[in-house]
Amino acid sequence: MKVLGRFGKVFGRQSGGKAESAALQTGLAQLAAGQHAEAIVTLSAVIDRDAANLVAHYGRAQALTASGRHAEALADLDRALTLDPHAAQPFRARGLLRRKLGRPDEALADLDRAVALAPTDLAIRQDRAMTHRLAGRFDAAIADYSVALDLAPDDPDIWHARGICHRKRGDEVAAVRDLGETIRRNPQDAYAFYNRGLALLALGRHAEASPDFAQTVAFNPVFAEAYLHLATCHAACNEPAPARAALNRALTLDPTLASRAQGEAALESYFSG
């Protein structure tokens, strides 16, 4: 199985003819098959023979990361970037690993470099957006998701992610728009309906939020909080019977929601009735 081509594209160049070795091919095939321990052994043998083999260092870093050997993986990625400082994917891999290790500023520095080297790489752009999002930098995340949508305008996951960021920064109107685009492209996404329902609820648009929560529980009938929000919508619309039914279902699924139900003005009479 020929797998070197996919990994060779990670770098602006390969390590000459040695990169075509059978051992390297075997190590990369093991990595692709999820045989991480075997891949580490095989790729280590390649590196022992050719310490400047970029593909082997990068591949071994992936296997080490998957095995939880993060310090060793970082060392391999550092080595790969020393050998080729213009390779975007090792910057991406190091950034993601640093993010996983709770080092967001270093992660963003790596992902900034990766974006600069490969500005039209969709995966890199999404990775940086998520890193901004996890760090609470929602404006920056929205900017990256917007570029990602220029690259892939029909990807519902990107619309959904940007909608969540709009919600986090308090722009519920923009969130409703983006989540609507998500649903238009993927009408089976229960969480897109749920999140749009939350945005509509925040805007006080209970009658519009109600069918979104109803669709959410149709997809996921054990989603207790969605039933609670559905009950709130029915109560706000003066629909006592469905409000009571949704509230009872929510509390059956999760009795700990009782305190929240009591705290919602629209539900107080139904909770105590």
N, C-alpha and C positions, 0 to 999 in steps of 0.2 A: 504494500500500500504506500503510495507516494504522498507524504504529508509535509515534506520540507517546504514546498512552494508556499503554503499558507503561512508558515512561520518565517520564511525568508522575507516575505513582504513586510514584516515588522520593522525591518531595518532598511536603511538606504543602500546597504551593500551587504554581501554575505562574506563569509571567511574563505573565499576562494574555493578551490576544488575540495578541500577537506570537509566543507560543509555538506558535501554530497555523500559522505561516508555512510556505509550501511549501519554502523552503530548509531549515528545521529538519527537516521531514519527510524531505527528501532526505538530509540528513546522517545522520539516525538510521537510515534504510534502508541507507545505505552501511556504517555501523557494524555493523548486524545481518548484513550480507552479508560481513563480513570485509574490506571495502575501506577499510582504515584510513587510508591516505594521502589518499584522496579525502574521507573523512569529516572529517579534520582541516582540510582546505581549506574545505569547505563550512561546517562548524560555526564555523570562525574568522571567516568572512564574517558569519554570524549574530551572533556576539559583537561584531564591529566595529560592527554596527548597534544592538545592544542588549546592553551590557556586563553588565546585570543578569539575563540569561537563564539561569536555573538549569539547565534541562535541557541547554542547549547546552554549558555549562561541564562538567557531569557527563559528557555524551556524549563531548566532546572528550578529557576525562581518560581515558576508557576506550580511545579510539583511540590516544592518546599512550602509555599503558601498554603496549598491545599492540605498539607500534612501538619499545619500548625507550627512550622519551624520558621517563624517570622524573621528572626534576626539573620538567619542564614539566607533567607530569600532577599532581604534588603541588601545584603552584601553582594549577592549575584546581580541584582539590578543596578547597584552602584557600579559594579565592574562593567556591565553591559553599557552603561551610559558613559563611562570613561572611554571605552573603546569606540563608541559612536554617540556623541552628544547631540546628534541631530535625529535620533530615532524617537518618534512620538510614543510608540506603544510601551516601551519601558518606563517612560515618565508617567504614562497613565497607570501602569501596573504598580509602580512605586507609590503614586498618589493614592490609589485605592487601598493599598496595604497600610499606608500611614493613616488614612481615614479610619480603617478598621481598628487600628491601634490607639485611636483617640487623639490623633495629632492633626487637627483640621487645618491649621495654618500651613504646616509643611505639605499636607495633602494638596491644598489649593495652589501652593507654589509649583508643585509638580504638574498639576492639571492645567495651570496657566501656561506652562511651557509646552505641554502636549497640545493644547489648543492652538498656540502660536505656530507650532510645527505642522499641525494638520487641522486647519480651521474648518474644513468641510467634513471631518470625521464625526458622524452622528453619535456614535457610542461615547466618544470622548466628551463631546458637548453635553450629553445627558449626564455623564458621570460628574462633570463639574457642576452642573445644575443641581444634582442631588446633594453634592457636598456643600454647596451654598445653602441649600434648603435645610440640611441637618444642622448647619451652624446658625440657623435663624436669619440668614441673609437673603430674605425673600425677593427683594428687588433684583439682586444679582441673579438669583435662580430664575426669575421670570424672564430676564434678558436672555439667558442661555436657552431656556425652553422656547423662546420666541425664535431664536436662530434655528433651533432644532426643527421647529415647525416649518420654517422656510425650506429646510432640507427634506422633511418628510411630512407634508401637510395632512396626510390621511392617517397618521399614526394616532389611534385613540389614546394610547398610554401617555403620550406627550401632552395632549390636550388635558387629560385628567390631572397630570402632575402640575401643569401650570395653573389649572383651576384650584387645586389645593393651595398653591402658593398665594393666589389671590385671596383665598379665604383667610389664610394665616396673616396677611397684612391688612385684613379688614375690608377688602373691596369685594363685597358680596355680589354686586351686579356683574362685575367681570367674571366672578366665579360661576355664576349661573350661566353666563354665555359659554365659557369654556367647557363646563360640564355638559351643557347641552350638545356641544360639538362632539364630545366623547360619546354620548348616548347615540347620537345620529350615526356614528361610525361603528359603535359596538353596543347594540341595544340589549345585550345580555350581561352588561356590567352592573351588577347589583350595587357595588360601592359608588359608582358614578351617580346612580339614582339617589342613593343615601346622602352623598355629599351635596348634590344639588338641592335635595330636600332641606338639609341643614342651612344652606345659603338662603333659600327662600324663607325658611323659618326665621332666620336672623333679620330678614327684611320685613317680617310681619305678614308675609303672603301665604297664610295658612291654607287657603283653598287650593293654591297651586302646589304647595309642598305635600299635601295629603296624598295625591296619587303617586308621588315619587316614593314616599315611605311604603305605600301599599305595594308598589312594584318591588321594592327592596325585600319585603317579607315574602312576596310570592316567589322570589328567587332563593331566599334564605329564611325559611320559616322558623328558625330558632334564634333569630337576631333580636334579642330582647330590647335593646335600646331603640331599634327602629320601630317596634311596636309602641314603645313609650312615646316617641315623637309623633307617631300616627294618632295615638290617643289625644295628644295635645292639640293636633290639628282638628280632629273631629270636635273636641270640646270647644275650641275657639270658633268653630263654624256652627255651634249650637246643634250638634248631632249626638245626643246623649247615648243612644244605644250602641252605635259603633265605637264611641269613645270608651264606654265601659268594657266592651268586648276586647278592644285593643289593650286597654290597661290591664285587664285580668290576664290576658295572654302574656304581657310583659312581666307581670309579677309572678306568674307561674314559672316562666323560664328563668327569672332572676329575682328572687325575693329581696335582694339588697337594693333594688331600685325603688323600694317603698319610700325611702327618705326623699329621693329626688321627685317622686310623684307628688308627695305632700307639698313639696316646695314650689311646684308649678301652679300658678294661680288658676289657669284654665282647668286644672284637674282636681282641685281641692274638693269640690262638691262631689265629684264622682268617686274620689278616694274614700271619703267619709260617709257617702250615702249608702 
